[in-house]
C-alpha cells in the first residue's frame, strides 16, 4: 500500500508566514507593529520547560487553523529575557495577546486545547477545523465507504500538514491493517508523540492489530458452524468462530457468539470469552454502536 502515500496537491500556507521566533531586537516589529495589522500571540518559553513543550504545538495548530487571522511569535526567555521581564512574567509558559500595539489578554501555565481555542477566538472570532482536521475527516468518510487508497492518501496528507496528528496516524494505520499490512500499521502508530501513545484512538488500532494476528490462526467459518450444530457447548469452536466473524467485518455476529458462550459458561477457559469480548470492544472504540449494545448485554448476563 506504499503507493497510496504521495505528496499532497494542496498544502497549507507556509508556517513561517504565521509563526516565527522573535528576539529582543525584533520584538517591536514582530509583535507591537505587526499587531496593528493582525492580532499577535506571544509565547514565552524555555528549552527546560516541560509544560511549554505541551502548549506550543497546540498554539501552533490553532494559529494555523485560523488561516491568517492571528499570528504566533515565540520568545525563548533564556536567550531573550528582557521583554518577559518588562511584562513581569513570573513563570512559564506565559502567553500574551497583542492587538493594536498593546497587550490585551494573557495567561500563564499550560491550558487544554479547548481553552486555548477560546483564548484565540476572543481575539479573532470562531476558528474552523484545521487543514489537517479537514483531511482526516475526509479520510474517515472515504474509509467508511471502502475507498481505501483515497482514504490512505488523505490521512497521509493530513499527517504531512500536521505531524503527530492522532486522527491521521490512527486512520493511516487502519488503512494499512485493512490492506493486509499489520507491520506497516504498527510502524505508523510509532509516529505518535510520546505523550499521546496511549490515546484511545491509537489503543483501538493496536487492539485491531492484535485481533488480526489471532484471525490468521483461525480456519473457515463453515467447519466451525458445523461443530456448533453438533455440539452447541463446543466453546472452543464458538470462540474461533467469533474471531473469524470479527475478521470478516461481522462485528455484531462476533460479539453475539461470545455473549452466547459467556451465558452458557462464563468461566470457560479462565473467562476467555469475556476477555476476548473486551478486546473486541477496545478495537471498535467506546462510541461504536456494537460496543455500546454489547456492553449492555454483557452486564445483563454477568449480573443476572
VOKOL-286251 format. One record per residue (C-alpha): residue in three letters; y negated, z, x. Coordinates in steps of 0.001 Angstrom, whole numbers, plus 524288, in hexadecimal, padded with zeros to 5 digits. Layout:
// residues N
AlaYZX
...
// end
This chain:
// residues 304
Unk800008000080000
Unk7F6F57FFB980BCB
Unk7F1A37F2AC80724
Unk7EB5B7F9D57FBC1
Unk7E1EF8007B80504
Unk7D6607F7FC80813
Unk7C7E47F87380AAC
Unk7C0437FAE47FE2F
Unk7B7717EFDE7F9EF
Unk7ACDF7F9127F4FF
Unk7A863803FB7FDE2
Unk79E6B80E9B7FB00
Unk790F780EFA80101
Unk7917E8137B80F26
Unk791938224280FD6
Unk78726821B081A79
Unk77D6081D358102D
Unk77F86829958083D
Unk784BC8339F811F4
Unk77F858366F81F85
Unk77E73840EB829EA
Unk770BC845C382CC8
Unk76A5284C6B83841
Unk75E7E8553D838D1
Unk756818498B83D29
Unk75B31840CE83219
Unk75A8984AF082736
Unk74D0A846F78226D
Unk750E4838A982115
Unk75EFA83AA881C80
Unk75C2184574812A4
Unk74DE88484880F7A
Unk748DA83A4680F37
Unk7558783484809FA
Unk755A383E307FEA2
Unk748FA838397F9B5
Unk7510182C2A7F651
Unk75E07832337F258
Unk763098404C7F215
Unk7694C844CF7FECC
Unk7739B84F6580049
Unk774048566A80D5B
Unk780DA85C73811AB
Unk77F65866AC81C68
Unk78C6C8687682353
Unk792EF86BD383050
Unk79FB78677D836B6
Unk7A5668754283621
Unk7A2AA876EB82788
Unk7AF2C875C281F80
Unk7A8A28753E811FF
Unk79FAC86A8481725
Unk7AB8F861F58199E
Unk7AF6E863A080B65
Unk7A1DF86193805BC
Unk79CC2855DC80D56
Unk7A75284BEE8096F
Unk7A53C84F227FB0D
Unk7968584D957FC7A
Unk798C78407B80309
Unk7A1A583C337F7FC
Unk797E083FE57ED6A
Unk78C4E839DB7F47F
Unk793F782D417F615
Unk7977B82D907E7A9
Unk788FC82EBC7E43B
Unk78772820EF7E9DF
Unk77A32822A97F048
Unk773F082C477E6D2
Unk77474836EA7F144
Unk77661837A17FFF2
Unk77D348419380899
Unk7781F8463E815B1
Unk780B384EFD81E25
Unk77B2C858278286A
Unk7836885F2983299
Unk77C6086C288342C
Unk7827286E6284184
Unk77BC486250846EF
Unk76FC8862E783E26
Unk76CEA870F1839A9
Unk75E2E86FC8837D2
Unk75DC486A2882A04
Unk768198738E824E2
Unk7605287ECE82AA1
Unk753BC87A238242A
Unk75ADD8796481713
Unk760368872A81973
Unk76E6988311818F0
Unk7765788F6B81B17
Unk7842E88A2481984
Unk78AFE87D20818B7
Unk78E468746A8125C
Unk780A4873CC80CBF
Unk77C258685F80474
Unk76E2C864EA800C5
Unk7696185A7E7F775
Unk75C77853C47FAD0
Unk7544B84BE37F164
Unk74696846747F330
Unk7463784C6B800B6
Unk7494885A407FC50
Unk7559D862C37FB2A
Unk7587C864427EC9F
Unk765E786AA47EC42
Unk76FD9870EA7F564
Unk77C7C878837F66A
Unk784DD87EE5800E7
Unk7939787F0680231
Unk79E25875447FE4B
Unk79DFA871F27EFD2
Unk7A89E86B077E80C
Unk7A6B585C907E57B
Unk7A2D485EB87D73B
Unk79775867717DB2E
Unk7935685E4D7E61B
Unk792FD8534A7DC42
Unk78A5785B6A7D357
Unk7815385E687DECD
Unk77F8F84FEC7E1B0
Unk77E8484BF07D370
Unk772FF8554E7D1DB
Unk76C1C84C817DBA1
Unk7706083EEB7D788
Unk776F983F787CA40
Unk7853983CF47C703
Unk78E25838207D1E5
Unk798E782EC67CE09
Unk7A63B82DB17D46D
Unk7A64A829D37E2AF
Unk7AAEC81C2D7E6A5
Unk7B77A822757EB93
Unk7B973829717DE97
Unk7B78181CA27D769
Unk7C18F815E87E000
Unk7CB6A820D67DDEE
Unk7C99E8206D7CF34
Unk7CBBD811B77CF44
Unk7D7B6813A87D7F6
Unk7DD8181D717CE77
Unk7DBD9814047C32E
Unk7E250809167CADB
Unk7ED72812297CED5
Unk7EFA0816447C0A6
Unk7F095807E27BCFE
Unk7FABC805637C77F
Unk7F1827FD647D002
Unk7F60A8038E7DCAE
Unk7EFB27FA9F7E6EF
Unk7E2907FAFA7E002
Unk7E336809BB7DE86
Unk7E69D80B9C7ECD6
Unk7DB3E803087F10F
Unk7D1C980AC17E897
Unk7D6A6817C07EDCC
Unk7D5A38129A7FBB9
Unk7C7CB80DF27F930
Unk7C43781B3C7F39A
Unk7C9E3821CE7FFA1
Unk7C22D818CC80879
Unk7B5A081C1680143
Unk7B87582AB080171
Unk7C28682F0480B8A
Unk7C9C583B0F806E0
Unk7C7FC838007F861
Unk7D36F83F307F224
Unk7D490836007E68B
Unk7D51782A2B7EF75
Unk7DF22830777F86E
Unk7E826834D37ED7A
Unk7E6CB827E67E653
Unk7E9F181FDB7F25E
Unk7F58D828997F592
Unk7FAA1826B57E7B5
Unk7F9A1818087E96D
Unk801BB8187D7F5E1
Unk80BC9821477EF66
Unk80C96818937E361
Unk80E3380D007EC88
Unk819FA813757F2FD
Unk8137A8181F7FF80
Unk813DB8271B7FF49
Unk8117E827D580DF3
Unk80488820B280C86
Unk801598297880109
Unk8035583570809B3
Unk7FA9D82F7F81429
Unk7F00082D2980A18
Unk7F05D83B4E8058B
Unk7EDF883F55813B0
Unk7E04F8395A8128E
Unk7DBEA844DB80A28
Unk7D1EC84E2881042
Unk7D84085ACF8152D
Unk7D1568631880AF9
Unk7D6AA85AAA7FFDA
Unk7E4DC858BA8039E
Unk7E92D8619D7F875
Unk7E15185A817EE18
Unk7E92A8594C7E155
Unk7E83584A667E187
Unk7EE65849CB7EEF7
Unk7F8A1853FE7EB54
Unk7FC8C84B7D7DFDF
Unk7FEE583FC97E8BF
Unk806A1848147F264
Unk80F5D84C977E746
Unk8114483E757E31F
Unk8151983ABA7F105
Unk81F2A845A07F14B
Unk824B3840E37E45D
Unk8255D8330D7E991
Unk82DF8837C07F4B3
Unk8371983E977EB23
Unk837F78329A7E274
Unk83D6882A847EDA5
Unk849A8832F47ED7C
Unk84C0D831617DEDF
Unk8546F826AB7D8F9
Unk8529781E377CCD7
Unk84FFE824D07BFD9
Unk85B7581E547B8DA
Unk8665E825F47BF97
Unk85E778327A7BE6E
Unk85CDD830AE7AFCF
Unk86B6782DE67AEA6
Unk86E6983AC07B572
Unk8658C841E97ABF0
Unk86BFB83B957A035
Unk878F88407C7A52B
Unk8739C84DF17A8A3
Unk86602851B07A3A5
Unk8667F85DD77AC55
Unk86787855D57B8D7
Unk85AD785B607BE36
Unk85BE3853FF7CAFD
Unk85C5F846F07C3CA
Unk850E484AE07BB28
Unk8493084F517C713
Unk84B698425B7CE0D
Unk8485B83AD97C1A5
Unk83B46841D77C0A3
Unk837DA83DFA7CE8C
Unk83BE882FE77CC07
Unk8340082F3A7BF78
Unk8282B834D27C648
Unk8295782AB07D119
Unk829A981FD67C6E3
Unk81D2E824F77C0A5
Unk8236D82B5A7B4C3
Unk81CCF8387A7B683
Unk81F3A83D047A8AA
Unk82DBA83A117A9CF
Unk82EA9840E97B6F6
Unk827FF84D2A7B1EB
Unk8303C84D2C7A592
Unk83D0484CC87AD3C
Unk83915858527B5B2
Unk8347C8601B7A9F3
Unk8419585D917A377
Unk84887862A37AF96
Unk83FED86EC97B003
Unk8426D871857A1A2
Unk85115870A97A3EF
Unk85192878C47B068
Unk844C687C397B6D0
Unk84B85882D07C26E
Unk853D9877037C646
Unk85380874A17D4E5
Unk8495487F4F7D736
Unk84036879D27CCD0
Unk8401F86C5D7D305
Unk83BF7865A77C660
Unk8302086E647C492
Unk82BFD86CC17D2C4
Unk82D6885E0C7D1C5
Unk825AF85DFD7C52A
Unk81A68864E17CBF4
Unk81AC685A807D693
Unk8197A850317CC01
Unk80DC88573B7C655
Unk8077E858127D3C4
Unk8092C849767D5C7
Unk803D8845D87C852
Unk7F81C84EE17C986
Unk7F395859FD7C0A0
Unk7EBF8851427B739
Unk7F72F847CC7B49E
Unk7FBD6848437A676
Unk80A1B848C37AA9A
Unk8070D854707B33D
Unk7FFBD85BA97A893
Unk80A218594479E35
Unk8151E85C257A7D2
Unk80F26869337AB9E
Unk80E3C86D0479D59
Unk81C7B869A079B15
Unk8209A870B27A77F
Unk8196F87D0B7A353
Unk81FBD87C5279602
Unk82D4E87B9179C3B
Unk82B088862D7A65A
Unk8253188FE879CDB
Unk82DE088D3579129
// end
